[in-house]
Amino acid sequence: MFSTHAKRIAALGAACAMLLTAAACGGSSSSSQSDGQTIISVNNTEPQSPLVPADTNEMGGGKVIRYLFEGLVSYDVKGKQHLEVAKSITPNDDATQYTIKIKDGWKFTNGEAVTAESFAKAWSYAANVKHAMKQASRMSIIKGYDELQDPNVADDAQLSGLEVKDDHTLVVTLDHPDSVFPVQIAHQSFFPLPSVAYKDIKAFGKNPIGNGPYKLKSWNVGKDITVVKNPDYKGSRTVKNDGIEFRVYTDENAAYSDVLSGNLDVLDEVPASAVKTFRSNKSVTAYSQPGSSYQGFVIPERLDHFGFDEEGQLRRQAISMAINRKQIVEKVYSNTKTVATDFTSPLVPEYSKTLKGEENLKYNPTKAKELWKKADAISPWSGSFKIAYNADGGHKQWVDAVSNQLKNTLGIDAQGDAYPTFSDIRERVTDRSISTAFRSGWMLDYPSAEDYMTPLYASASADGHGSNDGDYKNPEFDAALANALSQTDVAKRTEALRTAQEILMQDLPSIPLWCDNVAAVSAQNVKNVQFDYTNMPTYNTITK
């Protein structure tokens, strides 16, 4: 999920003094406990869009959606899969077709039954170009997706690869073999929708009706979103509190101060100002462990001197080699991040430290200067190299550090380009009006290296159809990825994914920097804070 998912990532929300109530900022408790209820307060950013699963690719909305809805499968904190609405998922011999059996008894919070049609119609709606869903490309693996990209397609056209046999049986025919499909459907874009959603999808997103462990209570734009326990939830996620209040912060230091004073229960990412001290601070409970959130920056090919040609490739490699990642991780982040060695994270089984082309991610100022000089021989460089970032997310320090390293090594003007909020920069990235490099991130949606590759680098995910925000398109990479997904043998699939990564290592459609470790805190009276494979706390388990 964009942090880009999708942490992924989560920029930290609105200044307490400006956006939170007096009780929240200066009251005696960080959670509501009226009528015997305990509402756990956590940090968040304002969602970019209404809370529609297939139209959300950032964490402000994603953190809420994952508690309002439940899919066919889920994964626990150890990465183990659980069947949720699915009773069984059975592939054919070559992984081109799956028969999904649906459990009986699941309902949306408006009382409507969750059936095979609830999934088929939601997936088709997401895929249909007329609806401009940000996660549309997730459906490209299903037969009929290409036909739904025709601008003249009917508004209610359905994916031909989906066949609803009855209320409890959905047969999915894929466009190509995909042995990872049973893992991919844990992603939120594959969540079901009730029939009322299609009457007015934007209105629905402002007051979503799901089938998850919680249901929406209120959404005060720019302030907070509160969800409360869904008593009819039938899934595996045990709910140990009465609700969650997602508070919007635009100042990460204000969020940290609120945890220190007991006015916020959980903060999922400590600010840069506290990374050296949070683990020893006696006022909070600290959490630090390896994480899955990829961080880097994208240099769009549409920028002068950075096309996907010889000059552009030379400049991307030079910039990557000019960055001393280890130094920044040590000096700026006190080793709360893991230096990138590939395009995934240490929490997926396909993670690698020994890819062909790995030298492109290693600090080598001499080689960087040489490559930049070769690029200048093709077309001389002029101007300033800028990296755009959201000022509300704690990125200034690393952007400044990277910019200084580029200046010192390559002898060019390099600087950060700050946008006030995450939403501000995402709008510019989404509509392709941004004219500089820009920070990117991705939080794991399910435990597979494929989750970093298809959404971020596949051609089907470019041009606004997914999270390939640099519009990288390489048929060789697409073919390598397709070959990997056709492998039903795990060892062969892992090797094929390695081949796909090695193409990325040469092209550098994104410049990998590091993966965020879990670096979080909670108030002292908070209990049962666990972190899943996405770096996110499992808010449903938290008690006081």
C-alpha positions as CSV (number, residue, x, y, z in Angstrom):
1,M,0.0,0.0,0.0
2,F,1.3,3.4,-0.8
3,S,3.2,5.1,1.5
4,T,4.2,5.8,-2.0
5,H,0.9,2.6,-0.2
6,A,1.5,2.3,1.4
7,K,5.1,3.3,6.1
8,R,4.0,2.7,3.1
9,I,4.4,5.9,5.0
10,A,2.0,7.1,7.1
11,A,2.7,10.8,7.5
12,L,1.6,11.9,11.0
13,G,-1.4,14.2,11.3
14,A,-2.7,17.5,12.4
15,A,-1.2,19.7,15.1
16,C,-2.9,19.0,18.4
17,A,-3.5,22.6,19.3
18,M,-5.2,23.3,15.9
19,L,-7.1,20.1,15.2
20,L,-7.9,18.2,18.3
21,T,-10.4,19.1,21.0
22,A,-9.4,20.5,24.3
23,A,-10.1,17.2,26.0
24,A,-7.9,15.4,23.5
25,C,-5.0,17.8,23.9
26,G,-5.2,18.5,27.6
27,G,-7.6,16.0,29.1
28,S,-6.8,13.3,31.6
29,S,-7.3,10.4,29.3
30,S,-6.2,9.5,25.8
31,S,-9.2,7.2,25.2
32,S,-12.9,7.6,25.6
33,Q,-14.2,5.4,28.5
34,S,-17.8,6.7,28.8
35,D,-20.4,4.1,29.5
36,G,-17.7,1.5,30.3
37,Q,-16.3,1.6,26.8
38,T,-12.6,1.9,25.9
39,I,-11.8,3.6,22.6
40,I,-8.1,3.3,21.8
41,S,-6.6,6.5,20.3
42,V,-4.0,6.2,17.5
43,N,-2.3,8.6,15.1
44,N,-3.3,8.9,11.4
45,T,-3.3,11.3,8.5
46,E,-6.4,12.6,6.7
47,P,-7.4,10.2,4.0
48,Q,-6.8,11.4,0.5
49,S,-10.1,10.0,-0.8
50,P,-13.4,8.6,0.5
51,L,-13.0,5.2,2.2
52,V,-13.5,3.0,-0.8
53,P,-11.1,0.0,-0.6
54,A,-10.2,-0.1,-4.3
55,D,-9.8,3.7,-4.5
56,T,-7.4,4.0,-1.6
57,N,-3.6,3.6,-2.0
58,E,-2.3,5.6,1.0
59,M,-2.2,4.9,4.7
60,G,-4.5,7.7,5.9
61,G,-7.4,5.8,4.5
62,G,-5.9,2.3,4.4
63,K,-5.4,2.1,8.1
64,V,-9.1,2.7,8.6
65,I,-10.4,0.5,5.8
66,R,-8.6,-2.6,7.0
67,Y,-10.7,-2.5,10.2
68,L,-14.0,-1.7,8.5
69,F,-13.8,-4.6,5.9
70,E,-12.8,-8.2,5.8
71,G,-11.7,-10.1,2.7
72,L,-11.5,-13.7,1.6
73,V,-8.3,-14.3,3.6
74,S,-6.1,-12.4,6.1
75,Y,-2.7,-12.8,7.6
76,D,-1.8,-12.7,11.3
77,V,1.2,-11.1,13.0
78,K,3.3,-14.1,12.1
79,G,2.4,-14.0,8.4
80,K,0.1,-17.1,8.7
81,Q,-2.9,-17.1,6.3
82,H,-6.4,-17.4,7.7
83,L,-9.5,-18.1,5.7
84,E,-12.0,-15.4,6.4
85,V,-15.0,-15.1,4.1
86,A,-13.5,-17.9,2.0
87,K,-14.2,-21.4,3.0
88,S,-11.8,-22.8,0.4
89,I,-9.7,-21.6,-2.5
90,T,-8.9,-24.3,-5.1
91,P,-6.6,-23.8,-8.1
92,N,-6.5,-25.8,-11.3
93,D,-3.3,-27.4,-12.4
94,D,-1.6,-24.4,-14.0
95,A,-2.9,-21.7,-11.6
96,T,-5.0,-20.0,-14.3
97,Q,-8.3,-20.6,-12.5
98,Y,-9.5,-20.7,-8.9
99,T,-12.7,-21.9,-7.4
100,I,-13.6,-19.9,-4.3
101,K,-16.2,-21.2,-1.9
102,I,-17.8,-18.6,0.4
103,K,-18.8,-19.2,4.0
104,D,-22.4,-18.8,5.0
105,G,-23.5,-16.3,7.7
106,W,-21.3,-13.3,6.9
107,K,-23.1,-10.0,6.7
108,F,-22.4,-6.3,6.1
109,T,-23.2,-4.0,8.9
110,N,-26.5,-3.0,7.2
111,G,-27.6,-6.6,7.3
112,E,-27.0,-7.5,3.7
113,A,-25.5,-11.0,3.2
114,V,-21.9,-11.2,1.9
115,T,-22.0,-13.5,-1.2
116,A,-19.9,-14.4,-4.2
117,E,-21.6,-11.5,-6.0
118,S,-20.4,-9.1,-3.3
119,F,-16.9,-9.9,-4.5
120,A,-17.4,-10.2,-8.2
121,K,-19.3,-6.9,-8.5
122,A,-16.7,-5.1,-6.4
123,W,-13.8,-6.4,-8.4
124,S,-15.4,-5.6,-11.7
125,Y,-16.3,-2.1,-10.5
126,A,-12.7,-1.5,-9.5
127,A,-11.4,-2.8,-12.8
128,N,-13.8,-0.6,-15.0
129,V,-11.9,2.4,-16.3
130,K,-15.1,4.5,-16.1
131,H,-14.8,4.5,-12.3
132,A,-11.1,5.6,-12.2
133,M,-10.2,3.5,-9.1
134,K,-6.7,4.1,-7.9
135,Q,-6.2,0.3,-7.3
136,A,-7.7,-0.7,-10.6
137,S,-4.5,-2.4,-11.8
138,R,-4.8,-5.0,-9.0
139,M,-7.6,-6.6,-11.1
140,S,-5.3,-6.8,-14.2
141,I,-4.6,-10.4,-13.4
142,I,-8.3,-11.4,-14.0
143,K,-9.5,-12.2,-17.5
144,G,-11.4,-9.4,-19.1
145,Y,-9.5,-6.5,-17.5
146,D,-8.1,-5.2,-20.8
147,E,-11.6,-5.0,-22.2
148,L,-12.7,-2.9,-19.3
149,Q,-10.0,-0.3,-20.1
150,D,-11.8,0.8,-23.3
151,P,-13.1,4.3,-22.6
152,N,-16.3,3.4,-24.3
153,V,-17.0,0.4,-22.1
154,A,-20.4,0.3,-20.3
155,D,-20.5,1.7,-16.8
156,D,-21.7,-1.6,-15.5
157,A,-19.5,-3.9,-17.6
158,Q,-18.2,-6.9,-15.6
159,L,-14.9,-8.9,-15.7
160,S,-15.4,-11.8,-18.0
161,G,-13.1,-13.9,-15.9
162,L,-15.6,-13.9,-12.9
163,E,-18.4,-16.4,-12.8
164,V,-20.8,-16.5,-9.9
165,K,-22.1,-20.0,-9.8
166,D,-24.3,-19.4,-6.8
167,D,-24.2,-17.3,-3.6
168,H,-21.4,-19.4,-2.2
169,T,-19.3,-20.1,-5.3
170,L,-17.1,-17.8,-7.3
171,V,-14.9,-19.1,-10.2
172,V,-12.1,-16.8,-11.1
173,T,-10.3,-17.2,-14.5
174,L,-7.0,-15.3,-14.7
175,D,-5.5,-13.6,-17.7
176,H,-2.3,-15.5,-17.1
177,P,-1.0,-18.1,-14.6
178,D,-0.6,-16.6,-11.1
179,S,0.4,-18.9,-8.3
180,V,0.4,-16.0,-5.9
181,F,-3.3,-15.2,-6.4
182,P,-4.4,-16.8,-3.1
183,V,-2.0,-14.5,-1.3
184,Q,-2.8,-11.4,-3.4
185,I,-6.5,-11.4,-2.5
186,A,-5.7,-10.4,1.1
187,H,-5.2,-6.9,-0.4
188,Q,-7.9,-4.4,0.4
189,S,-8.8,-3.8,-3.2
190,F,-10.3,-7.3,-3.2
191,F,-12.7,-6.6,-0.3
192,P,-16.4,-7.0,-0.9
193,L,-18.9,-4.2,-1.2
194,P,-22.6,-4.1,-0.4
195,S,-25.1,-3.2,-3.2
196,V,-25.7,0.2,-1.8
197,A,-22.2,1.3,-2.6
198,Y,-22.9,1.5,-6.4
199,K,-25.7,4.0,-6.0
200,D,-23.2,6.8,-5.1
201,I,-19.7,5.5,-4.5
202,K,-18.4,8.8,-3.1
203,A,-21.2,9.2,-0.7
204,F,-20.7,5.5,0.3
205,G,-17.0,6.2,0.9
206,K,-17.8,9.0,3.3
207,N,-20.0,6.6,5.3
208,P,-18.7,3.1,4.4
209,I,-20.6,-0.1,5.3
210,G,-18.3,-3.0,5.7
211,N,-18.1,-6.5,7.1
212,G,-15.0,-6.1,9.3
213,P,-14.3,-6.2,13.0
214,Y,-15.4,-2.5,13.4
215,K,-18.0,-0.2,11.9
216,L,-17.8,3.6,11.3
217,K,-19.1,5.8,14.1
218,S,-18.0,9.2,13.0
219,W,-15.6,11.0,10.6
220,N,-14.7,14.6,11.5
221,V,-12.7,15.8,8.5
222,G,-9.3,17.0,9.4
223,K,-9.7,15.9,13.0
224,D,-10.5,12.2,13.6
225,I,-12.2,9.0,12.5
226,T,-13.8,6.8,15.1
227,V,-14.8,3.2,14.6
228,V,-16.6,0.9,17.1
229,K,-16.7,-2.8,17.6
230,N,-18.9,-4.7,15.1
231,P,-20.8,-7.3,17.3
232,D,-21.7,-9.4,14.2
233,Y,-18.1,-9.8,12.9
234,K,-17.4,-13.5,12.2
235,G,-13.7,-13.5,11.3
236,S,-10.4,-14.5,13.0
237,R,-9.4,-11.1,14.3
238,T,-10.3,-11.0,18.0
239,V,-11.5,-7.5,19.1
240,K,-10.3,-6.7,22.7
241,N,-11.5,-3.1,22.9
242,D,-14.6,-1.2,22.0
243,G,-13.3,1.0,19.3
244,I,-10.5,3.0,17.7
245,E,-10.1,6.8,17.3
246,F,-7.8,7.6,14.4
247,R,-6.6,11.1,15.2
248,V,-5.3,13.3,12.4
249,Y,-1.9,14.9,13.0
250,T,0.1,17.2,10.7
251,D,2.9,17.5,13.2
252,E,4.6,14.3,14.2
253,N,6.3,15.9,17.2
254,A,2.9,17.0,18.5
255,A,1.8,13.3,18.3
256,Y,4.8,12.1,20.2
257,S,4.3,14.8,22.9
258,D,0.7,13.5,23.2
259,V,1.9,9.9,23.9
260,L,4.5,11.2,26.4
261,S,1.7,13.1,28.3
262,G,-0.8,10.2,28.1
263,N,-3.1,11.9,25.7
264,L,-2.5,9.5,22.8
265,D,-2.5,5.7,23.2
266,V,-0.4,4.5,20.3
267,L,2.0,6.2,17.8
268,D,3.1,3.9,15.0
269,E,6.1,5.9,13.9
270,V,8.3,8.1,16.1
271,P,9.5,11.4,14.8
272,A,13.1,11.9,13.7
273,S,13.7,14.1,16.7
274,A,13.1,11.1,19.1
275,V,14.7,8.2,17.3
276,K,17.8,8.4,19.5
277,T,15.9,8.6,22.8
278,F,12.5,6.8,22.4
279,R,13.9,3.4,23.4
280,S,15.2,4.7,26.7
281,N,12.3,7.1,27.5
282,K,10.6,5.9,30.7
283,S,7.4,7.8,29.9
284,V,6.4,5.4,27.1
285,T,6.6,1.8,26.1
286,A,8.9,1.5,23.1
287,Y,8.8,-1.0,20.2
288,S,11.7,-1.7,17.8
289,Q,11.9,-4.6,15.4
290,P,12.6,-5.3,11.7
291,G,9.9,-3.9,9.4
292,S,8.6,-4.1,5.8
293,S,8.1,-0.5,4.8
294,Y,10.2,0.3,1.7
295,Q,11.4,3.9,1.3
296,G,13.0,5.5,-1.7
297,F,12.4,8.2,-4.3
298,V,11.1,8.1,-7.9
299,I,12.7,10.1,-10.8
300,P,9.9,10.1,-13.4
301,E,11.1,9.4,-17.0
302,R,9.2,12.4,-18.3
303,L,11.8,14.7,-16.6
304,D,14.5,16.1,-18.9
305,H,17.7,14.0,-18.8
306,F,15.9,11.1,-17.0
307,G,14.2,9.2,-19.8
308,F,14.5,5.4,-19.8
309,D,17.4,5.6,-22.2
310,E,21.1,5.5,-21.9
311,E,21.5,9.0,-20.4
312,G,18.6,8.5,-17.9
313,Q,20.0,5.1,-16.8
314,L,23.5,6.6,-16.3
315,R,22.1,9.4,-14.2
316,R,19.9,7.2,-12.0
317,Q,22.8,4.9,-11.3
318,A,25.1,7.8,-10.6
319,I,22.6,9.3,-8.1
320,S,22.1,6.0,-6.4
321,M,25.8,5.4,-6.0
322,A,26.3,8.9,-4.7
323,I,24.1,8.2,-1.6
324,N,25.7,6.9,1.5
325,R,22.7,5.1,2.9
326,K,24.5,3.5,5.8
327,Q,25.7,6.9,7.1
328,I,22.2,8.4,6.9
329,V,20.7,5.4,8.7
330,E,23.3,5.7,11.5
331,K,23.5,9.4,11.9
332,V,19.9,10.5,11.2
333,Y,17.9,7.5,12.3
334,S,20.1,5.8,14.9
335,N,19.8,2.5,13.1
336,T,16.0,2.3,13.1
337,K,16.1,1.5,9.4
338,T,17.6,-1.3,7.4
339,V,19.7,-0.2,4.3
340,A,18.1,-1.4,1.1
341,T,19.7,-4.3,-0.8
342,D,16.9,-4.9,-3.2
343,F,13.4,-3.6,-4.0
344,T,11.5,-5.6,-1.3
345,S,12.1,-5.9,2.5
346,P,13.6,-8.4,4.9
347,L,10.1,-9.6,5.9
348,V,9.4,-11.4,2.6
349,P,10.8,-14.9,1.8
350,E,12.3,-13.7,-1.5
351,Y,14.4,-10.9,0.0
352,S,17.9,-10.9,-1.3
353,K,21.3,-9.3,-0.5
354,T,23.1,-10.6,-3.6
355,L,21.3,-9.5,-6.7
356,K,23.2,-9.0,-10.0
357,G,23.6,-5.2,-10.2
358,E,23.7,-4.8,-6.4
359,E,26.6,-2.4,-6.8
360,N,24.0,0.2,-7.9
361,L,22.8,0.4,-4.4
362,K,26.2,0.8,-2.8
363,Y,28.0,4.0,-2.0
364,N,30.7,4.6,-4.6
365,P,31.4,8.3,-5.2
366,T,34.2,7.6,-7.7
367,K,32.0,5.5,-9.9
368,A,29.0,7.9,-9.4
369,K,31.1,10.8,-10.8
370,E,32.3,8.7,-13.7
371,L,28.7,7.8,-14.7
372,W,27.5,11.3,-14.3
373,K,30.3,12.5,-16.6
374,K,29.3,9.9,-19.2
375,A,25.7,11.2,-19.1
376,D,26.9,14.8,-19.5
377,A,28.7,13.7,-22.7
378,I,25.4,12.6,-24.1
379,S,23.5,15.8,-22.9
380,P,25.0,18.3,-20.5
381,W,23.2,18.7,-17.2
382,S,21.8,22.0,-16.1
383,G,19.4,23.1,-13.4
384,S,18.6,21.8,-10.0
385,F,17.8,18.3,-8.9
386,K,14.9,18.4,-6.4
387,I,13.3,15.7,-4.3
388,A,9.7,16.5,-3.3
389,Y,8.4,15.3,0.1
390,N,5.6,16.0,2.5
391,A,6.6,18.2,5.4
392,D,4.2,16.5,7.8
393,G,5.9,13.2,7.5
394,G,9.4,13.6,9.0
395,H,11.2,13.4,5.7
396,K,13.1,16.7,5.7
397,Q,16.2,15.3,7.5
398,W,16.9,12.5,5.1
399,V,16.0,14.6,2.0
400,D,18.4,17.2,3.1
401,A,21.1,14.6,3.8
402,V,20.6,12.9,0.4
403,S,20.7,16.3,-1.3
404,N,23.9,17.3,0.4
405,Q,25.5,14.0,-0.6
406,L,24.5,14.6,-4.3
407,K,25.9,18.1,-4.2
408,N,29.2,17.0,-2.7
409,T,29.7,13.9,-4.9
410,L,28.2,15.0,-8.3
411,G,28.8,18.8,-8.0
412,I,25.2,19.7,-8.8
413,D,22.6,21.8,-7.1
414,A,20.3,19.4,-5.2
415,Q,17.7,20.3,-2.7
416,G,14.4,19.2,-1.1
417,D,11.1,20.5,-2.3
418,A,8.6,20.5,0.6
419,Y,4.8,20.2,0.3
420,P,2.8,21.0,3.4
421,T,0.9,17.7,3.7
422,F,0.8,14.2,2.4
423,S,-2.4,14.9,0.5
424,D,-0.8,17.9,-1.2
425,I,2.1,15.9,-2.7
426,R,-0.1,12.9,-3.5
427,E,-2.5,15.0,-5.6
428,R,0.5,16.3,-7.6
429,V,1.9,12.8,-8.0
430,T,-1.5,11.3,-8.9
431,D,-2.3,13.9,-11.6
432,R,1.3,13.8,-12.9
433,S,1.7,17.5,-12.5
434,I,4.8,17.1,-10.3
435,S,7.9,18.2,-12.1
436,T,10.6,16.8,-9.8
437,A,11.8,13.6,-8.2
438,F,9.6,12.6,-5.3
439,R,9.7,10.4,-2.2
440,S,8.0,7.1,-2.4
441,G,7.2,4.3,0.0
442,W,5.4,1.1,0.1
443,M,4.0,-0.9,3.1
444,L,3.6,-4.6,2.5
445,D,0.0,-5.7,1.8
446,Y,0.7,-9.4,2.0
447,P,3.9,-11.4,2.5
448,S,5.2,-11.8,-1.0
449,A,7.9,-10.0,-3.0
450,E,5.3,-9.7,-5.8
451,D,3.4,-7.1,-3.7
452,Y,6.3,-4.7,-4.2
453,M,6.7,-5.5,-7.9
454,T,3.3,-5.5,-9.6
455,P,1.8,-2.4,-8.0
456,L,5.0,-0.3,-8.3
457,Y,6.7,-1.4,-11.5
458,A,4.4,-3.3,-13.8
459,S,3.3,-1.5,-17.0
460,A,-0.3,-2.3,-16.1
461,S,0.1,-0.2,-12.9
462,A,1.3,2.9,-14.8
463,D,-0.6,5.9,-16.2
464,G,-2.8,6.2,-13.2
465,H,-4.0,2.6,-13.1
466,G,-2.1,1.7,-10.0
467,S,0.9,2.9,-7.9
468,N,3.5,2.9,-10.6
469,D,3.7,6.7,-10.2
470,G,6.9,7.1,-12.4
471,D,5.1,5.3,-15.3
472,Y,7.9,2.9,-15.7
473,K,7.3,0.5,-18.5
474,N,9.7,-2.3,-19.5
475,P,8.3,-5.3,-21.4
476,E,11.3,-7.3,-20.3
477,F,10.4,-6.8,-16.7
478,D,6.8,-7.5,-17.3
479,A,7.7,-10.8,-19.0
480,A,10.0,-11.8,-16.1
481,L,7.3,-11.0,-13.6
482,A,4.7,-13.0,-15.5
483,N,7.1,-15.9,-15.7
484,A,7.6,-15.8,-11.9
485,L,3.9,-15.8,-11.3
486,S,3.4,-18.8,-13.5
487,Q,5.7,-20.9,-11.3
488,T,3.7,-23.1,-9.0
489,D,7.0,-24.5,-7.5
490,V,8.1,-22.1,-4.7
491,A,11.8,-22.4,-5.4
492,K,11.3,-21.7,-9.1
493,R,9.1,-18.8,-8.4
494,T,11.6,-17.3,-6.0
495,E,14.4,-17.6,-8.6
496,A,12.2,-16.0,-11.3
497,L,11.3,-13.1,-9.0
498,R,15.0,-12.7,-8.5
499,T,15.5,-12.3,-12.3
500,A,12.7,-9.7,-12.3
501,Q,14.4,-7.7,-9.5
502,E,17.7,-7.7,-11.4
503,I,16.1,-5.9,-14.3
504,L,14.8,-3.3,-11.8
505,M,18.3,-3.1,-10.3
506,Q,19.7,-1.9,-13.7
507,D,16.8,0.4,-14.6
508,L,16.2,1.9,-11.1
509,P,12.6,3.1,-11.7
510,S,12.8,4.0,-8.0
511,I,16.0,4.7,-6.0
512,P,15.8,2.3,-3.0
513,L,17.1,3.8,0.2
514,W,16.1,1.7,3.2
515,C,13.3,-0.2,4.9
516,D,11.7,1.3,8.0
517,N,12.0,-0.8,11.1
518,V,9.1,-0.7,13.6
519,A,9.9,2.3,15.7
520,A,6.7,3.0,17.7
521,V,5.6,3.9,21.2
522,S,2.5,3.6,23.3
523,A,1.4,5.2,26.6
524,Q,2.5,3.3,29.7
525,N,-1.0,2.0,30.6
526,V,-1.6,0.5,27.1
527,K,-1.3,-3.3,26.7
528,N,-1.2,-6.0,24.0
529,V,0.4,-3.9,21.3
530,Q,1.6,-6.2,18.5
531,F,2.9,-5.5,15.0
532,D,2.0,-7.3,11.8
533,Y,4.0,-7.9,8.7
534,T,3.0,-4.5,7.4
535,N,4.7,-2.6,10.4
536,M,1.3,-1.7,11.6
537,P,0.0,-2.2,15.2
538,T,-2.9,-4.7,15.4
539,Y,-5.2,-2.1,16.9
540,N,-7.9,-4.7,17.5
541,T,-5.8,-6.4,20.2
542,I,-4.9,-3.3,22.2
543,T,-6.4,-2.8,25.6
544,K,-5.9,-0.6,28.6
